[in-house]
């Protein structure tokens, strides 16, 4: 039987009173508290830019704690966890799982100890492994326009526009599946990103607002407007209905879109390992190649920081040799004109 928050609070208070009476109580915000106790308090109080953690973020933190951090060092007092202990934990975790999960867990552990330092519980953060919390993912394959068009053609008819719009509007998959008919203005040629779907284990898709910078109005190229118009004509719906649905009319979830994508990509040579997110990456890289400034790329991508948008600027810089070749052609024409005159 479920008990309410008052009952939970009552049990917690009774437990604290018992521990106080026996002299075994430890303040969860003290260096003597074990990491498990302190991390729970940290998780409940954690905010990002003054706001509570998003459900998906909290779930990810809890997974890192429960799967990789607490089983190994959860019972140890904060003051007993040294840089050497962190290195040993990091090495053990890396062998047990892999670089991505280890990086994520290390980032959580470091954030917890940063708070402990700010709370004046510790003088220094014991997490000092250089680069351990930084993403180091291999470069994703860059889809070209022909591949994107081939991938769209390989999808079932009701999801072809999903591919082209995700590419042209540089959408995250959670933003794409959350689009509604009222978000599209075919006359203006625009698409408005106002919400996203986040998959929460045990809850299914949860509708949330994107981060402030991710709310955006995107102008679409002609081909995307035409494709959307054809999709809406073939699959009409009410303003508040989702733009993209399953073939049976039910809500399209991220795993449905990814499953269909996995089936379609195997039909396109060279795209067997492409991910849905590669559409966003390819679209933004093309935008940068066409001359979009950093500020313009940030606006279209929905990134608040320049660091993330610079990924696409760097990819565009790979065309430097082509640009030099074009300039060489211009220089040759200039020399030819001069020789004539």
SULBEL-V119654 format. One record per residue. N is the residue number from 1. RES is the residue in one small letter. PSI is psi in whole degrees, -180 to 180 (none if undefined). OMEGA is omega in whole degrees, 0 to 359 (none if undefined). Layout:
BEGIN
N;RES;PSI;OMEGA + N;RES;PSI;OMEGA
END
This chain:
BEGIN
1;x;135;182 + 2;x;137;177 + 3;x;150;184 + 4;x;174;181 + 5;x;-30;179 + 6;x;-41;179 + 7;x;-41;177 + 8;x;-46;180 + 9;x;-36;180 + 10;x;-42;179 + 11;x;-41;180 + 12;x;-44;181 + 13;x;-40;178 + 14;x;-40;179 + 15;x;-44;180 + 16;x;-42;180 + 17;x;-40;178 + 18;x;-44;180 + 19;x;-35;177 + 20;x;-42;181 + 21;x;-33;182 + 22;x;-8;180 + 23;x;14;182 + 24;x;0;183 + 25;x;138;176 + 26;x;126;178 + 27;x;125;180 + 28;x;-15;177 + 29;x;55;174 + 30;x;156;181 + 31;x;-19;180 + 32;x;-15;180 + 33;x;145;178 + 34;x;163;185 + 35;x;-36;180 + 36;x;-49;182 + 37;x;-47;183 + 38;x;-38;182 + 39;x;-33;178 + 40;x;-44;177 + 41;x;-40;179 + 42;x;-43;182 + 43;x;-40;180 + 44;x;-30;184 + 45;x;-7;186 + 46;x;133;176 + 47;x;159;175 + 48;x;114;183 + 49;x;41;176 + 50;x;1;182 + 51;x;148;177 + 52;x;159;179 + 53;x;140;173 + 54;x;149;183 + 55;x;-42;182 + 56;x;-38;180 + 57;x;-45;179 + 58;x;-41;179 + 59;x;-40;179 + 60;x;-42;178 + 61;x;-45;180 + 62;x;-39;179 + 63;x;-45;179 + 64;x;-42;180 + 65;x;-52;187 + 66;x;-33;184 + 67;x;-38;193 + 68;x;-24;186 + 69;x;-60;187 + 70;x;-39;178 + 71;x;-28;185 + 72;x;-46;186 + 73;x;11;185 + 74;x;-31;183 + 75;x;-5;184 + 76;x;139;177 + 77;x;149;179 + 78;x;-43;185 + 79;x;-16;182 + 80;x;-8;183 + 81;x;105;185 + 82;x;169;175 + 83;x;-38;178 + 84;x;-39;179 + 85;x;-39;179 + 86;x;-41;179 + 87;x;-41;179 + 88;x;-43;178 + 89;x;-44;182 + 90;x;-43;180 + 91;x;-44;179 + 92;x;-43;181 + 93;x;-40;181 + 94;x;-38;178 + 95;x;-33;184 + 96;x;-30;183 + 97;x;-96;182 + 98;x;178;187 + 99;x;-36;184 + 100;x;-53;180 + 101;x;-37;179 + 102;x;-43;179 + 103;x;-44;181 + 104;x;-43;180 + 105;x;-42;179 + 106;x;-40;179 + 107;x;-40;177 + 108;x;-46;180 + 109;x;-43;179 + 110;x;-41;179 + 111;x;-39;178 + 112;x;-45;181 + 113;x;-28;173 + 114;x;-41;178 + 115;x;-39;178 + 116;x;-38;177 + 117;x;-44;178 + 118;x;-28;177 + 119;x;2;181 + 120;x;26;177 + 121;x;-29;180 + 122;x;152;180 + 123;x;-37;182 + 124;x;155;177 + 125;x;126;180 + 126;x;-8;179 + 127;x;97;186 + 128;x;25;179 + 129;x;113;185 + 130;x;125;176 + 131;x;-1;185 + 132;x;-26;181 + 133;x;7;183 + 134;x;139;177 + 135;x;141;178 + 136;x;51;184 + 137;x;145;177 + 138;x;153;180 + 139;x;130;179 + 140;x;150;176 + 141;x;142;182 + 142;x;113;180 + 143;x;141;174 + 144;x;177;185 + 145;x;-41;180 + 146;x;-40;179 + 147;x;-41;179 + 148;x;-44;179 + 149;x;-38;178 + 150;x;-39;178 + 151;x;-41;178 + 152;x;-43;181 + 153;x;-29;180 + 154;x;-17;180 + 155;x;157;172 + 156;x;152;187 + 157;x;-39;185 + 158;x;-6;180 + 159;x;11;178 + 160;x;-42;179 + 161;x;-30;177 + 162;x;-43;181 + 163;x;-49;185 + 164;x;-37;179 + 165;x;-40;177 + 166;x;-39;179 + 167;x;-51;186 + 168;x;-31;180 + 169;x;-1;176 + 170;x;49;186 + 171;x;147;165 + 172;x;154;184 + 173;x;-36;178 + 174;x;-29;176 + 175;x;-38;183 + 176;x;-46;182 + 177;x;-16;181 + 178;x;-2;180 + 179;x;141;176 + 180;x;163;182 + 181;x;-37;182 + 182;x;-10;178 + 183;x;-10;184 + 184;x;132;173 + 185;x;96;184 + 186;x;-34;180 + 187;x;-41;179 + 188;x;-15;182 + 189;x;40;184 + 190;x;161;177 + 191;x;131;181 + 192;x;127;177 + 193;x;112;186 + 194;x;-16;185 + 195;x;168;175 + 196;x;157;175 + 197;x;128;179 + 198;x;127;180 + 199;x;116;179 + 200;x;125;182 + 201;x;127;179 + 202;x;-8;181 + 203;x;-20;184 + 204;x;-159;182 + 205;x;131;177 + 206;x;127;180 + 207;x;124;178 + 208;x;163;173 + 209;x;141;175 + 210;x;168;172 + 211;x;156;186 + 212;x;-45;182 + 213;x;-21;183 + 214;x;-12;172 + 215;x;120;188 + 216;x;157;174 + 217;x;122;186 + 218;x;127;173 + 219;x;131;186 + 220;x;149;173 + 221;x;162;186 + 222;x;-43;184 + 223;x;-34;179 + 224;x;-38;178 + 225;x;-44;180 + 226;x;-41;180 + 227;x;-41;178 + 228;x;-41;178 + 229;x;-43;179 + 230;x;-38;179 + 231;x;-44;181 + 232;x;-37;177 + 233;x;-40;182 + 234;x;-27;183 + 235;x;70;182 + 236;x;156;179 + 237;x;168;178 + 238;x;160;185 + 239;x;-38;185 + 240;x;2;179 + 241;x;158;179 + 242;x;139;184 + 243;x;-40;180 + 244;x;129;182 + 245;x;171;172 + 246;x;166;184 + 247;x;-26;178 + 248;x;5;178 + 249;x;-5;180 + 250;x;167;182 + 251;x;135;176 + 252;x;119;178 + 253;x;168;184 + 254;x;-42;182 + 255;x;-30;176 + 256;x;-47;181 + 257;x;-43;181 + 258;x;-38;179 + 259;x;-44;179 + 260;x;-39;177 + 261;x;-44;180 + 262;x;-36;178 + 263;x;-42;184 + 264;x;-38;186 + 265;x;-25;179 + 266;x;-14;180 + 267;x;-9;184 + 268;x;113;181 + 269;x;134;178 + 270;x;-5;183 + 271;x;14;186 + 272;x;-28;182 + 273;x;6;182 + 274;x;143;177 + 275;x;161;178 + 276;x;-39;182 + 277;x;-21;178 + 278;x;-23;175 + 279;x;-45;178 + 280;x;-45;181 + 281;x;-44;181 + 282;x;-42;180 + 283;x;-42;180 + 284;x;-35;177 + 285;x;-42;178 + 286;x;-40;178 + 287;x;-44;179 + 288;x;-38;179 + 289;x;-30;180 + 290;x;0;173 + 291;x;9;179 + 292;x;138;178 + 293;x;171;179 + 294;x;-42;180 + 295;x;-41;179 + 296;x;-39;178 + 297;x;-42;178 + 298;x;-42;183 + 299;x;-43;182 + 300;x;-33;182 + 301;x;-21;183 + 302;x;29;177 + 303;x;138;177 + 304;x;-31;185 + 305;x;149;177 + 306;x;-27;184 + 307;x;-44;181 + 308;x;-43;181 + 309;x;-27;181 + 310;x;-20;177 + 311;x;-42;184 + 312;x;-31;174 + 313;x;-41;179 + 314;x;-39;179 + 315;x;-39;179 + 316;x;-30;180 + 317;x;-16;179 + 318;x;-14;179 + 319;x;11;185 + 320;x;-38;180 + 321;x;-40;178 + 322;x;-41;179 + 323;x;-42;179 + 324;x;-39;179 + 325;x;-40;178 + 326;x;-42;178 + 327;x;-35;178 + 328;x;-39;178 + 329;x;-41;178 + 330;x;-42;181 + 331;x;-38;180 + 332;x;-41;179 + 333;x;-40;179 + 334;x;-44;180 + 335;x;-38;181 + 336;x;-42;178 + 337;x;-44;180 + 338;x;-41;182 + 339;x;-32;179 + 340;x;-42;182 + 341;x;none;none
END
